[in-house]
């Protein structure tokens, strides 16, 4: 048979007729072994596209702090940066330059000494967790150097925190540091200054202050914590630095709470981490670590590589990683400016406060945080958990039937009997969407308390 008379393979011919008549669509997709034969890109795309429809709708995920909406221009830039390896600064010098610009912009935003002079010390990371670990490592290294110089043992470092995100548990376990997690007092939303004296000692490498507590969304009082450490130093001689975990608040406080002193204006703050892909509005995959001054980043933590074409310092935990998220971060800095970030965050905060009012008016809830003074979010608990007739976990399940992902969880140790819910308001979640959530919450309460569909449920049903 001549070549021009040969028939195309069955899979190709069927796919030309219809994607869902192809060989790949007629069987369960391989899950444990790579297929023997190749498949058409359009067919593979269609199969995976349909599988991914089983994921939740990102815009209805009110549990996440992370960016779920981006400009079309960001998507274009990300696509153009698919082949740019951030670590290879010799091959991609302009991407490296953009990273340095972002670090300097953040150092200026957070009031580092000498800000605006282009000499900031910091780096991008894959997220705020990696950035937090870099901050913790710098604390440990400086503490160890100081102890060695004093001829004292270095085998029992500890770090003091309030209710922190899991990355600090990881840091403590991975890098052999005792995590002293201070219990949350009744009525408090995080670490309080008077608690420090019972937890810090000569082995404390630092105190972590949270600007945007994961559990409650409130800020911890960084300035008051610093003042208490000043007092402790006067009494005991212990000079304990602060690392501010500003994973969320680092991109909120400078725009909404400009009079709040939490950053490098406090001499005791040695380093700050933040997540660009949360309220920094960048796509997933970028965080930032910035130090007050260069001497606070120990030289032993900086590695130099030359096998990528030049002598390049690196002090991130990861090595190869994409550059697109960094470019997208810089895009947002340029496009929005300070005024734009302020307007976006104000819109989110006002929407959170609107939702807080709706939730408070429903009756069975007590607000823990109403969206004012810290992150654009709402957290609340049942006023009478025993007498409500339902749990917040039940309410989460009811809301999930409408696509809403609203997390329920206990507070940290010593407060675990208290279960709360949290709703995050991010860029892309508007007033109308939140009003629909409130309506669905009301209908869910009707079903949970009365065991029957609400009038609104009945009105929406036609046999």
C-alpha positions as CSV (number, residue, x, y, z in Angstrom):
1,X,0.0,0.0,0.0
2,X,1.4,3.4,-0.9
3,X,2.1,5.9,1.8
4,X,-0.7,8.2,0.7
5,X,-3.2,5.3,0.9
6,X,-2.3,4.4,4.4
7,X,-5.1,5.0,6.9
8,X,-4.3,7.0,10.0
9,X,-4.2,5.1,13.3
10,X,-7.6,4.4,14.8
11,X,-7.0,6.8,17.7
12,X,-6.1,9.7,15.4
13,X,-9.0,9.0,13.0
14,X,-11.5,8.8,15.9
15,X,-10.2,11.9,17.5
16,X,-10.6,13.7,14.2
17,X,-14.3,12.8,14.3
18,X,-14.8,13.7,18.0
19,X,-12.5,13.9,21.1
20,X,-14.9,11.7,23.0
21,X,-14.8,9.0,20.3
22,X,-11.0,8.6,20.7
23,X,-9.3,5.6,22.2
24,X,-8.2,7.5,25.3
25,X,-11.7,8.6,26.1
26,X,-13.0,5.0,25.9
27,X,-11.0,3.8,28.9
28,X,-10.1,4.8,32.4
29,X,-7.1,7.1,32.3
30,X,-3.8,5.4,33.5
31,X,-3.2,6.0,37.1
32,X,-0.2,3.8,38.0
33,X,1.7,3.2,34.8
34,X,2.6,5.4,31.9
35,X,0.7,4.5,28.7
36,X,2.6,2.7,25.9
37,X,1.4,4.9,23.1
38,X,1.2,8.7,22.6
39,X,-2.1,10.5,22.4
40,X,-3.2,13.7,20.7
41,X,-2.7,16.9,22.7
42,X,-6.3,18.0,22.2
43,X,-7.6,14.6,23.5
44,X,-5.4,14.7,26.6
45,X,-6.3,18.3,27.3
46,X,-10.1,17.4,27.1
47,X,-9.7,14.5,29.4
48,X,-7.8,16.4,32.0
49,X,-10.0,19.5,31.7
50,X,-13.0,17.3,32.5
51,X,-11.3,15.7,35.5
52,X,-10.3,19.1,36.9
53,X,-14.0,20.2,36.9
54,X,-14.3,18.0,40.0
55,X,-12.2,20.5,41.9
56,X,-13.9,23.2,43.8
57,X,-14.6,26.6,42.3
58,X,-11.6,28.7,43.4
59,X,-13.7,31.9,43.7
60,X,-16.0,30.1,46.2
61,X,-13.0,28.9,48.3
62,X,-13.4,31.2,51.3
63,X,-10.9,29.2,53.3
64,X,-7.8,30.2,51.3
65,X,-5.8,33.4,51.7
66,X,-4.3,32.8,48.2
67,X,-4.9,34.8,45.0
68,X,-7.7,33.3,42.9
69,X,-8.2,36.1,40.4
70,X,-5.6,37.6,38.0
71,X,-5.5,40.1,35.1
72,X,-5.2,38.7,31.6
73,X,-1.9,40.6,31.3
74,X,-0.6,38.6,34.2
75,X,-1.5,35.3,32.4
76,X,0.4,36.6,29.3
77,X,3.5,37.4,31.3
78,X,3.4,34.1,33.1
79,X,3.2,32.3,29.8
80,X,6.2,34.3,28.5
81,X,8.2,33.3,31.6
82,X,7.5,29.6,31.5
83,X,11.1,28.9,30.5
84,X,12.8,31.3,32.9
85,X,14.6,29.7,35.8
86,X,14.8,32.2,38.6
87,X,18.0,30.8,40.1
88,X,19.9,31.3,36.9
89,X,20.6,35.0,37.3
90,X,23.4,34.9,34.7
91,X,21.2,33.6,31.9
92,X,18.1,35.7,33.0
93,X,19.6,38.9,34.4
94,X,16.5,41.0,33.8
95,X,14.3,38.7,35.8
96,X,17.0,38.8,38.5
97,X,16.9,42.6,38.3
98,X,13.1,42.6,38.7
99,X,13.4,40.4,41.8
100,X,15.9,42.9,43.2
101,X,13.5,45.8,42.5
102,X,10.7,43.9,44.3
103,X,12.9,43.4,47.4
104,X,13.7,47.1,47.4
105,X,10.1,48.1,47.0
106,X,9.1,45.9,49.9
107,X,12.0,47.1,52.1
108,X,10.8,50.7,51.4
109,X,7.1,49.7,52.1
110,X,8.2,48.1,55.4
111,X,10.4,51.1,56.4
112,X,13.8,49.4,56.4
113,X,16.7,51.7,57.4
114,X,18.1,53.3,54.2
115,X,15.0,52.4,52.3
116,X,14.8,53.9,48.8
117,X,18.5,53.6,48.3
118,X,18.5,50.2,46.5
119,X,20.5,48.4,49.1
120,X,17.9,46.2,50.7
121,X,18.8,42.6,51.6
122,X,16.2,39.9,50.9
123,X,15.0,37.4,48.3
124,X,12.0,35.9,46.7
125,X,10.9,32.4,47.7
126,X,8.2,29.9,46.7
127,X,5.9,31.3,49.4
128,X,5.8,32.8,52.8
129,X,6.5,29.4,54.5
130,X,9.9,29.2,52.9
131,X,10.5,32.9,53.6
132,X,9.6,32.3,57.3
133,X,12.0,29.4,57.5
134,X,14.8,31.6,56.1
135,X,14.0,34.2,58.8
136,X,14.1,31.5,61.5
137,X,17.4,30.1,60.2
138,X,19.0,33.5,60.3
139,X,17.7,33.9,64.0
140,X,19.2,30.5,64.9
141,X,22.6,31.2,63.2
142,X,23.0,34.6,64.9
143,X,22.0,33.1,68.3
144,X,24.5,30.3,67.8
145,X,27.3,32.7,66.9
146,X,26.6,34.8,69.9
147,X,26.6,31.8,72.3
148,X,29.8,30.4,70.8
149,X,31.5,33.8,71.3
150,X,30.4,33.7,74.9
151,X,31.6,30.1,75.4
152,X,28.1,28.8,76.1
153,X,26.3,25.7,74.8
154,X,24.3,25.9,71.6
155,X,22.4,22.6,71.7
156,X,19.0,23.8,73.1
157,X,17.6,26.7,70.9
158,X,14.0,27.6,71.2
159,X,11.7,30.0,69.4
160,X,8.6,31.6,71.0
161,X,5.3,32.1,69.1
162,X,1.6,32.4,69.6
163,X,-0.9,30.5,67.4
164,X,1.2,30.1,64.3
165,X,0.7,28.5,60.9
166,X,2.1,25.0,60.4
167,X,5.3,26.3,58.7
168,X,6.7,27.2,62.1
169,X,6.1,23.7,63.4
170,X,8.0,22.5,60.3
171,X,10.8,24.9,60.9
172,X,11.2,23.8,64.5
173,X,11.2,20.1,63.6
174,X,13.3,20.3,60.5
175,X,16.0,22.6,62.0
176,X,16.1,21.2,65.6
177,X,14.6,24.1,67.4
178,X,12.2,23.8,70.4
179,X,8.9,25.5,69.5
180,X,7.4,27.2,72.5
181,X,3.9,28.0,71.4
182,X,2.2,30.3,74.0
183,X,-1.5,29.3,74.6
184,X,-4.2,31.7,73.5
185,X,-5.8,33.3,76.6
186,X,-9.7,33.5,76.8
187,X,-10.8,36.5,74.8
188,X,-7.5,37.0,73.1
189,X,-6.8,36.4,69.4
190,X,-3.1,35.8,69.6
191,X,0.1,36.2,71.6
192,X,0.0,38.9,74.3
193,X,3.0,40.8,75.7
194,X,2.6,39.9,79.3
195,X,2.9,36.2,78.4
196,X,6.5,36.5,77.1
197,X,8.3,36.6,80.4
198,X,7.3,33.0,81.1
199,X,8.6,31.6,77.9
200,X,11.8,33.4,76.8
201,X,15.2,32.6,78.2
202,X,18.9,32.6,77.2
203,X,18.2,29.9,74.6
204,X,15.5,31.9,72.8
205,X,16.6,32.6,69.3
206,X,13.7,35.0,68.7
207,X,10.0,35.7,69.1
208,X,7.7,35.4,66.1
209,X,4.9,38.0,65.9
210,X,2.1,37.3,63.5
211,X,0.6,40.1,61.4
212,X,-2.6,38.3,60.5
213,X,-3.2,35.2,62.7
214,X,-4.3,32.3,60.6
215,X,-6.9,31.2,63.1
216,X,-8.6,34.5,63.9
217,X,-7.3,36.9,61.2
218,X,-6.4,39.6,63.8
219,X,-2.9,41.2,64.2
220,X,-0.7,40.5,67.1
221,X,0.5,43.7,68.8
222,X,4.1,43.8,67.4
223,X,5.0,47.2,69.0
224,X,3.8,46.1,72.4
225,X,5.7,42.8,72.1
226,X,8.8,44.7,71.2
227,X,8.3,47.0,74.2
228,X,8.0,44.0,76.5
229,X,11.2,42.5,75.1
230,X,12.9,45.8,75.8
231,X,11.7,45.6,79.4
232,X,12.9,42.0,79.7
233,X,16.3,43.1,78.3
234,X,16.6,45.8,80.9
235,X,15.9,43.4,83.7
236,X,17.8,40.3,82.5
237,X,20.1,41.4,79.7
238,X,18.4,39.0,77.2
239,X,18.5,40.7,73.8
240,X,15.8,38.8,71.8
241,X,15.0,39.8,68.3
242,X,11.5,39.7,66.6
243,X,10.7,38.1,63.3
244,X,7.4,39.3,61.9
245,X,5.4,36.7,60.0
246,X,3.5,39.1,57.8
247,X,2.4,36.4,55.4
248,X,-1.0,38.2,55.0
249,X,-0.7,41.5,56.8
250,X,2.4,42.6,55.1
251,X,0.4,43.6,52.1
252,X,-2.6,44.9,54.2
253,X,-1.2,47.1,57.0
254,X,0.9,49.4,54.8
255,X,-2.2,50.4,52.9
256,X,-5.1,50.1,55.4
257,X,-3.4,50.7,58.7
258,X,-0.6,53.2,57.9
259,X,-0.3,54.5,61.5
260,X,0.2,51.0,62.9
261,X,3.9,50.5,63.9
262,X,4.8,46.8,63.3
263,X,7.7,46.8,60.8
264,X,11.3,47.9,60.6
265,X,10.4,51.1,62.4
266,X,10.8,48.9,65.5
267,X,14.6,48.4,66.0
268,X,13.9,44.9,67.5
269,X,12.3,43.7,64.3
270,X,15.1,41.9,62.4
271,X,13.3,40.3,59.5
272,X,9.9,40.1,57.9
273,X,8.3,37.5,55.6
274,X,5.3,37.9,53.4
275,X,3.4,36.0,50.8
276,X,3.2,37.7,47.4
277,X,0.5,35.2,46.3
278,X,-1.9,36.2,49.2
279,X,-2.8,39.8,49.6
280,X,0.2,40.7,47.4
281,X,-2.2,39.7,44.6
282,X,0.4,37.7,42.6
283,X,-0.3,34.2,41.3
284,X,0.5,31.2,43.4
285,X,4.2,30.5,44.0
286,X,5.9,33.6,45.4
287,X,6.9,34.8,48.8
288,X,9.4,37.4,50.2
289,X,11.9,37.5,53.0
290,X,13.5,40.9,53.9
291,X,16.1,41.7,56.6
292,X,16.4,44.9,58.4
293,X,20.1,45.3,57.5
294,X,22.6,43.1,55.7
295,X,24.5,42.0,58.9
296,X,21.3,40.3,60.1
297,X,21.6,37.7,57.4
298,X,24.6,35.5,58.4
299,X,27.1,35.0,55.6
300,X,27.2,31.2,56.4
301,X,23.6,31.0,55.0
302,X,24.6,32.4,51.6
303,X,25.9,29.9,49.0
304,X,27.7,30.8,45.8
305,X,27.3,28.7,42.6
306,X,29.3,29.1,39.4
307,X,28.1,26.2,37.3
308,X,25.2,28.2,35.7
309,X,27.6,30.6,34.0
310,X,28.4,33.2,36.7
311,X,29.2,33.6,40.4
312,X,25.8,33.9,42.0
313,X,24.9,34.1,45.7
314,X,21.8,32.2,46.7
315,X,20.2,31.8,50.2
316,X,16.8,30.3,49.4
317,X,15.8,26.7,50.4
318,X,14.7,25.9,46.9
319,X,16.9,26.0,43.8
320,X,15.3,25.9,40.4
321,X,12.0,27.7,40.3
322,X,10.0,29.7,37.8
323,X,10.4,33.5,37.4
324,X,6.9,34.3,36.2
325,X,5.4,34.8,39.6
326,X,8.2,37.4,40.4
327,X,7.5,39.2,37.2
328,X,3.8,39.1,38.0
329,X,4.5,40.6,41.4
330,X,6.3,43.5,39.9
331,X,3.5,44.0,37.3
332,X,1.1,44.5,40.2
333,X,3.4,46.9,41.9
334,X,3.6,49.0,38.7
335,X,0.0,48.7,37.7
336,X,-1.7,49.3,41.0
337,X,0.8,51.5,42.8
338,X,0.2,52.4,46.5
339,X,-3.1,54.0,45.6
340,X,-4.4,50.9,43.7
341,X,-3.4,48.5,46.5
342,X,-5.1,50.7,49.0
343,X,-8.3,50.8,47.0
344,X,-8.3,47.0,46.4
345,X,-7.7,46.2,50.1
346,X,-10.2,48.8,51.2
347,X,-12.8,47.2,49.0
348,X,-12.0,43.8,50.5
349,X,-12.2,45.1,54.0
350,X,-15.6,46.8,53.5
351,X,-17.0,43.6,52.0
352,X,-15.7,41.7,55.0
353,X,-17.4,44.2,57.4
354,X,-20.6,43.9,55.4
355,X,-20.6,40.1,55.8
356,X,-19.8,40.5,59.5
357,X,-23.0,42.5,60.0
358,X,-25.0,39.9,58.1
359,X,-23.6,37.1,60.2
360,X,-24.1,38.9,63.5
361,X,-27.7,39.6,62.6
362,X,-28.4,35.9,62.0
363,X,-28.6,35.2,65.7
364,X,-26.6,32.1,66.7
365,X,-23.1,33.5,66.2
366,X,-20.6,35.5,68.2
367,X,-18.1,37.4,66.2
368,X,-14.5,36.9,67.1
369,X,-13.2,39.3,64.5
370,X,-15.4,41.6,62.4
371,X,-13.1,42.6,59.6
372,X,-12.0,45.9,61.2
373,X,-8.4,46.7,62.1
374,X,-6.6,43.7,60.5
375,X,-7.2,41.3,57.6
376,X,-10.3,41.5,55.4
377,X,-12.0,38.5,56.9
378,X,-14.6,37.4,59.4
379,X,-14.2,34.8,62.2
380,X,-17.0,33.7,64.5
381,X,-18.2,30.9,66.8
382,X,-21.5,29.6,68.0
383,X,-22.8,31.5,70.9
384,X,-24.3,28.4,72.5
385,X,-22.6,25.3,70.9
386,X,-24.5,22.9,73.2
387,X,-28.0,24.4,72.6
388,X,-27.7,25.3,68.9
389,X,-28.8,21.9,67.7
390,X,-26.0,21.8,65.1
391,X,-22.2,22.3,64.9
392,X,-20.2,24.6,62.7
393,X,-18.9,21.5,60.9
394,X,-22.6,20.8,60.0
395,X,-22.9,24.3,58.6
396,X,-19.7,23.9,56.6
397,X,-21.2,20.7,55.0
398,X,-24.4,22.5,54.2
399,X,-22.6,25.4,52.5
400,X,-20.4,23.0,50.5
401,X,-23.6,21.7,48.8
402,X,-23.8,25.2,47.3
403,X,-20.1,25.2,46.4
404,X,-18.9,27.4,49.3
405,X,-15.8,26.2,51.1
406,X,-16.0,27.7,54.6
407,X,-13.6,26.1,57.1
408,X,-14.5,25.1,60.6
409,X,-11.7,24.2,63.0
410,X,-10.8,24.3,66.7
411,X,-8.6,27.1,68.1
412,X,-5.0,26.1,69.1
413,X,-4.1,24.2,72.3
414,X,-5.8,25.3,75.5
415,X,-8.7,26.7,73.5
416,X,-9.5,23.6,71.5
417,X,-13.0,23.3,72.9
418,X,-13.8,26.4,70.9
419,X,-14.7,25.7,67.3
420,X,-14.8,28.7,64.9
421,X,-15.4,29.5,61.3
422,X,-13.5,31.9,59.1
423,X,-14.3,33.6,55.9
424,X,-11.5,35.2,53.9
425,X,-12.3,38.1,51.5
426,X,-9.8,38.3,48.7
427,X,-9.4,40.3,45.5
428,X,-12.1,39.1,43.2
429,X,-14.8,38.4,45.9
430,X,-17.4,41.2,45.6
431,X,-20.3,42.4,47.6
432,X,-22.9,40.5,45.5
433,X,-21.0,37.2,46.0
434,X,-20.8,37.7,49.7
435,X,-24.5,38.6,49.9
436,X,-25.3,35.3,48.1
437,X,-23.2,33.5,50.7
438,X,-25.1,35.2,53.5
439,X,-28.4,34.1,51.9
440,X,-27.2,30.5,51.6
441,X,-26.1,30.6,55.3
442,X,-29.6,31.7,56.3
443,X,-31.2,28.9,54.3
444,X,-28.7,26.4,55.8
445,X,-29.6,27.5,59.3
446,X,-33.3,26.9,58.5
447,X,-32.5,23.4,57.5
448,X,-30.2,22.7,60.4
449,X,-32.5,24.1,63.1
450,X,-35.9,23.1,61.7
451,X,-35.0,20.1,59.7
452,X,-37.1,21.3,56.7
453,X,-36.3,23.3,53.6
454,X,-36.7,27.0,53.9
455,X,-39.3,28.9,52.0
456,X,-36.6,30.2,49.7
457,X,-35.5,26.6,49.0
458,X,-39.1,25.6,48.2
459,X,-39.5,28.6,45.9
460,X,-36.5,27.6,43.9
461,X,-37.8,24.0,43.3
462,X,-40.1,23.0,40.5
463,X,-41.2,19.4,39.8
